[in-house]
């Protein structure tokens, strides 16, 4: 389980890094697919910053922390953090869907990654809690 969660954290770091690149990009976005899929619009919107910090930077830091916790097999510590990250990702998806009307492929990948990490962390904590103490 540890290596699966670490791999997912790395994928999340990559997706967040690509979103951060879009945040600072000044030319046309290469992921501007159509009027419903445009990373540039999403990453240049006011919702892409929290107190002056790009959301993508928060994502990179969050995935790094989750990867370190997975490496240390600190699944009970991961659980509240990954749950908050999941809730925040759902909020951002809601903003993309209901407010902006445009989706970012990197954000959707990140949502998928954090969803998988949340399910796996919950499952791991449940399975570990069912095992008899050594």
Order of alpha helices (4+ residues) and beta strands (2+ residues): alpha-alpha-beta-beta-alpha-alpha-alpha
